[in-house]
Amino acid sequence: MGAAEVEARVADANTGTVLYDPFPLLCPSVKDHADTCPLTNNGDSIYLDSWHLTRSESLLLARSLAEVIHAAAGRR
């Protein structure tokens, strides 16, 4: 069983839990989590260093995450 399946089971067992997967947003050209994410997205660098996203990717992620949080809060 993969990590995504385990996470889904835990979420299903805990009402109100919302799973958020940033992979499709940060790596739109990759269709399968088994593939590696490229270091660029539309020609722009994704990572500042080994651990940190660039400012533009952080802002992209922040907007998306804010939408998910807002939607989850509305379901309570």
N, CA, C and O atoms as a GROMACS GRO file, in nm:
protein
  304
    1MET      N    1   0.085  -0.117   0.000
    1MET     CA    2   0.000   0.000   0.000
    1MET      C    3   0.090   0.124   0.000
    1MET      O    4   0.185   0.134   0.078
    2GLY      N    5   0.059   0.218  -0.088
    2GLY     CA    6   0.137   0.339  -0.099
    2GLY      C    7   0.099   0.444   0.004
    2GLY      O    8  -0.005   0.434   0.069
    3ALA      N    9   0.183   0.545   0.016
    3ALA     CA   10   0.160   0.651   0.114
    3ALA      C   11   0.029   0.724   0.088
    3ALA      O   12  -0.043   0.759   0.182
    4ALA      N   13  -0.003   0.748  -0.039
    4ALA     CA   14  -0.128   0.819  -0.072
    4ALA      C   15  -0.250   0.740  -0.025
    4ALA      O   16  -0.348   0.798   0.022
    5GLU      N   17  -0.244   0.608  -0.038
    5GLU     CA   18  -0.356   0.525   0.008
    5GLU      C   19  -0.370   0.531   0.160
    5GLU      O   20  -0.482   0.538   0.212
    6VAL      N   21  -0.260   0.528   0.229
    6VAL     CA   22  -0.263   0.536   0.376
    6VAL      C   23  -0.319   0.671   0.419
    6VAL      O   24  -0.403   0.678   0.509
    7GLU      N   25  -0.272   0.778   0.355
    7GLU     CA   26  -0.323   0.911   0.388
    7GLU      C   27  -0.473   0.920   0.363
    7GLU      O   28  -0.546   0.978   0.443
    8ALA      N   29  -0.518   0.864   0.253
    8ALA     CA   30  -0.661   0.867   0.221
    8ALA      C   31  -0.742   0.791   0.325
    8ALA      O   32  -0.851   0.836   0.364
    9ARG      N   33  -0.692   0.678   0.371
    9ARG     CA   34  -0.762   0.602   0.475
    9ARG      C   35  -0.769   0.679   0.605
    9ARG      O   36  -0.873   0.680   0.672
   10VAL      N   37  -0.661   0.744   0.642
   10VAL     CA   38  -0.659   0.823   0.765
   10VAL      C   39  -0.757   0.940   0.752
   10VAL      O   40  -0.831   0.969   0.846
   11ALA      N   41  -0.758   1.006   0.638
   11ALA     CA   42  -0.850   1.118   0.616
   11ALA      C   43  -0.994   1.071   0.622
   11ALA      O   44  -1.079   1.137   0.682
   12ASP      N   45  -1.022   0.957   0.561
   12ASP     CA   46  -1.159   0.904   0.563
   12ASP      C   47  -1.204   0.870   0.704
   12ASP      O   48  -1.322   0.882   0.737
   13ALA      N   49  -1.111   0.829   0.788
   13ALA     CA   50  -1.145   0.790   0.925
   13ALA      C   51  -1.157   0.910   1.018
   13ALA      O   52  -1.203   0.896   1.132
   14ASN      N   53  -1.117   1.027   0.972
   14ASN     CA   54  -1.120   1.148   1.055
   14ASN      C   55  -1.200   1.257   0.984
   14ASN      O   56  -1.148   1.328   0.899
   15THR      N   57  -1.326   1.268   1.020
   15THR     CA   58  -1.416   1.364   0.959
   15THR      C   59  -1.357   1.504   0.961
   15THR      O   60  -1.303   1.549   1.062
   16GLY      N   61  -1.368   1.571   0.850
   16GLY     CA   62  -1.319   1.708   0.840
   16GLY      C   63  -1.176   1.719   0.790
   16GLY      O   64  -1.128   1.829   0.762
   17THR      N   65  -1.107   1.606   0.778
   17THR     CA   66  -0.970   1.608   0.729
   17THR      C   67  -0.969   1.632   0.579
   17THR      O   68  -1.045   1.570   0.504
   18VAL      N   69  -0.884   1.723   0.536
   18VAL     CA   70  -0.871   1.754   0.394
   18VAL      C   71  -0.727   1.726   0.353
   18VAL      O   72  -0.633   1.773   0.417
   19LEU      N   73  -0.711   1.651   0.247
   19LEU     CA   74  -0.578   1.625   0.194
   19LEU      C   75  -0.546   1.727   0.085
   19LEU      O   76  -0.630   1.760   0.002
   20TYR      N   77  -0.424   1.775   0.087
   20TYR     CA   78  -0.380   1.872  -0.013
   20TYR      C   79  -0.251   1.821  -0.075
   20TYR      O   80  -0.153   1.796  -0.005
   21ASP      N   81  -0.252   1.805  -0.205
   21ASP     CA   82  -0.136   1.755  -0.278
   21ASP      C   83  -0.084   1.866  -0.369
   21ASP      O   84  -0.148   1.898  -0.469
   22PRO      N   85   0.031   1.925  -0.337
   22PRO     CA   86   0.085   2.033  -0.419
   22PRO      C   87   0.156   1.985  -0.545
   22PRO      O   88   0.191   2.066  -0.631
   23PHE      N   89   0.177   1.855  -0.557
   23PHE     CA   90   0.254   1.801  -0.669
   23PHE      C   91   0.201   1.845  -0.806
   23PHE      O   92   0.280   1.891  -0.888
   24PRO      N   93   0.071   1.832  -0.834
   24PRO     CA   94   0.023   1.874  -0.968
   24PRO      C   95   0.044   2.023  -0.996
   24PRO      O   96   0.064   2.061  -1.111
   25LEU      N   97   0.041   2.104  -0.895
   25LEU     CA   98   0.060   2.248  -0.912
   25LEU      C   99   0.208   2.280  -0.939
   25LEU      O  100   0.240   2.360  -1.027
   26LEU      N  101   0.296   2.218  -0.862
   26LEU     CA  102   0.438   2.247  -0.874
   26LEU      C  103   0.504   2.173  -0.991
   26LEU      O  104   0.606   2.218  -1.043
   27CYS      N  105   0.445   2.062  -1.031
   27CYS     CA  106   0.502   1.981  -1.139
   27CYS      C  107   0.394   1.946  -1.242
   27CYS      O  108   0.361   1.829  -1.259
   28PRO      N  109   0.338   2.046  -1.310
   28PRO     CA  110   0.224   2.021  -1.399
   28PRO      C  111   0.256   1.929  -1.517
   28PRO      O  112   0.166   1.867  -1.573
   29SER      N  113   0.382   1.920  -1.556
   29SER     CA  114   0.417   1.835  -1.671
   29SER      C  115   0.429   1.689  -1.632
   29SER      O  116   0.436   1.602  -1.720
   30VAL      N  117   0.432   1.659  -1.503
   30VAL     CA  118   0.447   1.522  -1.456
   30VAL      C  119   0.310   1.466  -1.422
   30VAL      O  120   0.235   1.525  -1.344
   31LYS      N  121   0.276   1.354  -1.483
   31LYS     CA  122   0.143   1.296  -1.466
   31LYS      C  123   0.137   1.188  -1.359
   31LYS      O  124   0.028   1.148  -1.319
   32ASP      N  125   0.251   1.141  -1.312
   32ASP     CA  126   0.255   1.030  -1.217
   32ASP      C  127   0.354   1.062  -1.106
   32ASP      O  128   0.466   1.104  -1.133
   33HIS      N  129   0.313   1.044  -0.983
   33HIS     CA  130   0.400   1.073  -0.869
   33HIS      C  131   0.529   0.991  -0.871
   33HIS      O  132   0.626   1.026  -0.804
   34ALA      N  133   0.531   0.883  -0.947
   34ALA     CA  134   0.651   0.800  -0.955
   34ALA      C  135   0.761   0.871  -1.034
   34ALA      O  136   0.879   0.841  -1.017
   35ASP      N  137   0.722   0.965  -1.119
   35ASP     CA  138   0.820   1.041  -1.196
   35ASP      C  139   0.879   1.152  -1.110
   35ASP      O  140   0.819   1.192  -1.010
   36THR      N  141   0.994   1.201  -1.148
   36THR     CA  142   1.055   1.310  -1.074
   36THR      C  143   1.008   1.444  -1.129
   36THR      O  144   0.979   1.458  -1.248
   37CYS      N  145   1.002   1.539  -1.041
   37CYS     CA  146   0.961   1.674  -1.079
   37CYS      C  147   1.082   1.746  -1.140
   37CYS      O  148   1.191   1.740  -1.084
   38PRO      N  149   1.062   1.812  -1.252
   38PRO     CA  150   1.173   1.887  -1.311
   38PRO      C  151   1.209   2.007  -1.223
   38PRO      O  152   1.131   2.047  -1.137
   39LEU      N  153   1.325   2.061  -1.244
   39LEU     CA  154   1.371   2.175  -1.165
   39LEU      C  155   1.313   2.307  -1.211
   39LEU      O  156   1.331   2.410  -1.146
   40THR      N  157   1.241   2.304  -1.324
   40THR     CA  158   1.180   2.426  -1.375
   40THR      C  159   1.033   2.401  -1.408
   40THR      O  160   0.992   2.288  -1.434
   41ASN      N  161   0.956   2.508  -1.407
   41ASN     CA  162   0.815   2.504  -1.443
   41ASN      C  163   0.793   2.619  -1.541
   41ASN      O  164   0.803   2.736  -1.503
   42ASN      N  165   0.765   2.586  -1.666
   42ASN     CA  166   0.750   2.688  -1.771
   42ASN      C  167   0.874   2.776  -1.782
   42ASN      O  168   0.863   2.897  -1.805
   43GLY      N  169   0.991   2.717  -1.765
   43GLY     CA  170   1.116   2.790  -1.778
   43GLY      C  171   1.162   2.862  -1.652
   43GLY      O  172   1.274   2.914  -1.648
   44ASP      N  173   1.079   2.865  -1.550
   44ASP     CA  174   1.115   2.930  -1.424
   44ASP      C  175   1.163   2.825  -1.324
   44ASP      O  176   1.107   2.716  -1.318
   45SER      N  177   1.264   2.859  -1.248
   45SER     CA  178   1.315   2.768  -1.148
   45SER      C  179   1.210   2.743  -1.040
   45SER      O  180   1.142   2.836  -0.997
   46ILE      N  181   1.198   2.619  -0.996
   46ILE     CA  182   1.103   2.584  -0.890
   46ILE      C  183   1.168   2.596  -0.753
   46ILE      O  184   1.106   2.643  -0.657
   47TYR      N  185   1.293   2.554  -0.746
   47TYR     CA  186   1.361   2.549  -0.616
   47TYR      C  187   1.472   2.654  -0.604
   47TYR      O  188   1.548   2.677  -0.697
   48LEU      N  189   1.478   2.714  -0.487
   48LEU     CA  190   1.584   2.809  -0.455
   48LEU      C  191   1.710   2.731  -0.417
   48LEU      O  192   1.821   2.768  -0.454
   49ASP      N  193   1.691   2.623  -0.342
   49ASP     CA  194   1.800   2.535  -0.302
   49ASP      C  195   1.739   2.395  -0.282
   49ASP      O  196   1.628   2.369  -0.328
   50SER      N  197   1.809   2.307  -0.214
   50SER     CA  198   1.761   2.170  -0.197
   50SER      C  199   1.632   2.157  -0.119
   50SER      O  200   1.562   2.056  -0.130
   51TRP      N  201   1.599   2.257  -0.040
   51TRP     CA  202   1.484   2.247   0.051
   51TRP      C  203   1.377   2.353   0.032
   51TRP      O  204   1.266   2.337   0.082
   52HIS      N  205   1.406   2.460  -0.038
   52HIS     CA  206   1.316   2.575  -0.043
   52HIS      C  207   1.269   2.607  -0.185
   52HIS      O  208   1.346   2.601  -0.280
   53LEU      N  209   1.142   2.640  -0.195
   53LEU     CA  210   1.086   2.685  -0.322
   53LEU      C  211   1.129   2.829  -0.349
   53LEU      O  212   1.161   2.904  -0.256
   54THR      N  213   1.128   2.867  -0.475
   54THR     CA  214   1.154   3.007  -0.508
   54THR      C  215   1.035   3.090  -0.462
   54THR      O  216   0.930   3.036  -0.428
   55ARG      N  217   1.051   3.220  -0.460
   55ARG     CA  218   0.943   3.309  -0.417
   55ARG      C  219   0.819   3.290  -0.503
   55ARG      O  220   0.708   3.281  -0.451
   56SER      N  221   0.838   3.285  -0.636
   56SER     CA  222   0.722   3.272  -0.725
   56SER      C  223   0.648   3.141  -0.703
   56SER      O  224   0.524   3.140  -0.705
   57GLU      N  225   0.718   3.032  -0.683
   57GLU     CA  226   0.652   2.904  -0.659
   57GLU      C  227   0.587   2.902  -0.520
   57GLU      O  228   0.481   2.841  -0.502
   58SER      N  229   0.649   2.968  -0.423
   58SER     CA  230   0.589   2.978  -0.290
   58SER      C  231   0.458   3.054  -0.295
   58SER      O  232   0.360   3.015  -0.230
   59LEU      N  233   0.455   3.162  -0.371
   59LEU     CA  234   0.331   3.240  -0.384
   59LEU      C  235   0.224   3.161  -0.457
   59LEU      O  236   0.106   3.168  -0.421
   60LEU      N  237   0.263   3.088  -0.559
   60LEU     CA  238   0.169   3.003  -0.631
   60LEU      C  239   0.109   2.899  -0.536
   60LEU      O  240  -0.012   2.877  -0.536
   61LEU      N  241   0.193   2.837  -0.458
   61LEU     CA  242   0.149   2.737  -0.362
   61LEU      C  243   0.062   2.800  -0.254
   61LEU      O  244  -0.038   2.741  -0.214
   62ALA      N  245   0.099   2.918  -0.206
   62ALA     CA  246   0.023   2.986  -0.100
   62ALA      C  247  -0.120   3.016  -0.146
   62ALA      O  248  -0.214   2.996  -0.070
   63ARG      N  249  -0.135   3.065  -0.267
   63ARG     CA  250  -0.269   3.095  -0.319
   63ARG      C  251  -0.354   2.968  -0.327
   63ARG      O  252  -0.470   2.967  -0.287
   64SER      N  253  -0.295   2.864  -0.377
   64SER     CA  254  -0.367   2.737  -0.390
   64SER      C  255  -0.403   2.681  -0.253
   64SER      O  256  -0.515   2.633  -0.233
   65LEU      N  257  -0.310   2.686  -0.162
   65LEU     CA  258  -0.334   2.635  -0.027
   65LEU      C  259  -0.441   2.718   0.044
   65LEU      O  260  -0.523   2.663   0.117
   66ALA      N  261  -0.441   2.849   0.024
   66ALA     CA  262  -0.543   2.935   0.084
   66ALA      C  263  -0.682   2.898   0.034
   66ALA      O  264  -0.777   2.897   0.112
   67GLU      N  265  -0.694   2.866  -0.094
   67GLU     CA  266  -0.823   2.825  -0.150
   67GLU      C  267  -0.871   2.695  -0.085
   67GLU      O  268  -0.990   2.682  -0.053
   68VAL      N  269  -0.781   2.600  -0.066
   68VAL     CA  270  -0.817   2.472  -0.005
   68VAL      C  271  -0.859   2.492   0.141
   68VAL      O  272  -0.956   2.434   0.187
   69ILE      N  273  -0.785   2.575   0.213
   69ILE     CA  274  -0.818   2.602   0.353
   69ILE      C  275  -0.955   2.670   0.363
   69ILE      O  276  -1.037   2.634   0.448
   70HIS      N  277  -0.979   2.767   0.276
   70HIS     CA  278  -1.108   2.837   0.275
   70HIS      C  279  -1.222   2.740   0.247
   70HIS      O  280  -1.325   2.745   0.314
   71ALA      N  281  -1.204   2.652   0.150
   71ALA     CA  282  -1.307   2.554   0.116
   71ALA      C  283  -1.330   2.457   0.231
   71ALA      O  284  -1.444   2.421   0.261
   72ALA      N  285  -1.222   2.415   0.294
   72ALA     CA  286  -1.234   2.322   0.407
   72ALA      C  287  -1.305   2.388   0.525
   72ALA      O  288  -1.385   2.324   0.593
   73ALA      N  289  -1.276   2.514   0.549
   73ALA     CA  290  -1.339   2.585   0.660
   73ALA      C  291  -1.490   2.600   0.635
   73ALA      O  292  -1.569   2.601   0.730
   74GLY      N  293  -1.528   2.613   0.510
   74GLY     CA  294  -1.668   2.627   0.475
   74GLY      C  295  -1.748   2.499   0.491
   74GLY      O  296  -1.871   2.502   0.499
   75ARG      N  297  -1.678   2.387   0.497
   75ARG     CA  298  -1.746   2.257   0.512
   75ARG      C  299  -1.772   2.221   0.657
   75ARG      O  300  -1.841   2.123   0.685
   76ARG      N  301  -1.719   2.297   0.749
   76ARG     CA  302  -1.733   2.261   0.891
   76ARG      C  303  -1.865   2.304   0.946
   76ARG      O  304  -1.893   2.281   1.063
   0.00000   0.00000   0.00000
